[in-house]
Amino acid sequence: MKLPGDEIVPRPRGGYTQAISVRAPADEVWPWIAQVGQGKGGFYSYELLENLVGCNIHNANRIIPEYQDVKVGDAIVMHPKAPVIPVLTVEPDKALVGGGAQDEENANVWIFYLMQKDGSTRLVSRWTYQYKPVFLNRIIYWFLEPIAAVMQRKMLITMKKLAETNSA
């Protein structure tokens, strides 16, 4: 399915889409997305593993009011020494898109998308990328993609639990 932000990486070399059903309305899932990032709510994933590589992640188990007003141009920080992911699209209770083109051959996008139906929400997360097809880039993404997919899956499961637990 086409999602907002897919146009940022028109010719992806790779990526993945994962989704999970949440027994809570979209407005109770959104706050967990809004505060994603290092120095904010964390990534709701394997904190120990993230910190082994120096991410300095502290996953929140509550909604943090000061991180709820996410805006276009804000940064999602993955690691203190890595380039930030600029926020490109914010549609509260619907979509958060971050990423962008580094140049003509290198781009990435991370999309969170919420589809609400009958009081439940389908939480979708997609990461796609394109890169200059040189040997080193192929090795890096070959290594990175499965790790990121496992970490993202854990993030979705944790967001589901948090939203359902905190749902009225």
N, C-alpha and C positions, 0 to 999 in steps of 0.2 A: 504494500500500500504506500502511496506517496504521502510523505509527511512534510510539514513546514521545515525548511532548511535543507531538504534534499538537493536543491538547486546549487548549493554551495560547492558540492562535490559532484559535478555532472558526469564524470567518467571514473567512478571509484575503482580502485584496484583491489579493495577488500573492505571488510567490515562485518558487522552483524547486527541483527535486530533481536531483542528479547522483550518479552512481555509477561505480565502477571496480573491476575484478577484480584482486586482488592474489594473487600466487603465494607466499603465506606464511600461516601460521595467525593467527587473530585476536589471540592473545596477543603476536604480534610486530608487529601493526599498532597495537594499543592504545597503546603508549608514545608514539607520535608524536602521537596525539590528545590524550593526557593533558597534554602540555606545550605545547599550542597557546596562543598569546597573546603580546602585546607584553611584553617583559621576561622571557619564558620561551623557548620554542623557536621563536617567530615564527609565521608563517603559511605557510611553505614555498611562497610565491607569488613575485610580482615585487617583490622587496625594494627595488629602485631606485625603482619607482613608489610603493610605500608610503611610502618615506622622502621622496619629493618633496613629499608632503602632510603631513610632520611626524610620521609614525607611530613613528619610531625603532625599526624592526624589524631584528633580526639573526637570520636563519633558522639553526637548528641543523642540523647534518649528523650528529649523534650523539644518542643517548638521554641525557638529563640526569637523573640519579637524584633530585635534590632537587625535581624537578617532577612526579614520578610519582604522588604521593599526593594526587590531586585529590579534593576533597570538595564536597558540597552546600554552597552558601554562598560558595565561592571565587569569584573574579572572573576573567573572560576580558577582558583589556584589548585594545582595538583601536587606540586612540590615546591618548596621555597626557592630552589635554584632553577626551576624549569620555566619556560615561557608560559604566561597565563593564557587561559582560554577566554577570549572576549565574548560577552553575552551579546548576541545578535538579535534575538527575538524574545519578547516576553508577552505572553498572553495568559494572565493569571487564571488558574484552574483549567488550563488547556495545554499550553506549550512553552517550553524553555529551550532555546537553541543557542549553542555556543560553538565557536570555531572560526574558520575562515581560511582564506588562501594565503599562503606564505609567499608564493610566486606563481608563475604560470603552470608549474608542474607539481606543486606540493600544496595540499589542502586537507583539512579534516573538519568534521562536524560531529557534534554530540547533541542528540535530540532527545528531549523528554516530551512525551505526548500523552495526554489524558483523554480517554473516551468514556463518558459516563452513560450508563443505561440502567434504569430501574434502581437507582440508589447505590449501585456498585460502579466501580471504575476499572477500566483496563489501563494499566500503567505500561507504556511502551518506552523503551530506551533503544536508540539506534546510534551506532558509531560507524561512520564511513570515512574512508581516506583515499587519497591518491598521492603518489610520490613519483619522483624521477626514478625510472626503472634501472637503477644501477645495483650492482651486486650487494653493496653494504646495506642499502635501503631494503632490499628483498630479505636479507637476513634479519635485520632489525624487526620488520613487521611480521615475519614468519614466527619470530620468538615472542613478540609483544602481543599479538592478537589473541592467542589462547589464554594467556594470563589475564588480559583485560576482560575477556569474556567471562571467565570464572569470577573475577572480582565484581563485575557488573551484575552477574546473576545473584550473588550474595547481597549486593546493594538492594536489588529489587525485592528480594525476600524480606530483608530487614525493614525496608520502607513499608511493605505490606503489613508486617506485624505492628510497626509503630502506628500506622494510620488506623488499623483496625482496633488496636488497644486503646487509642485515644479518641476513637469515634464515639459520638454521643448515642 
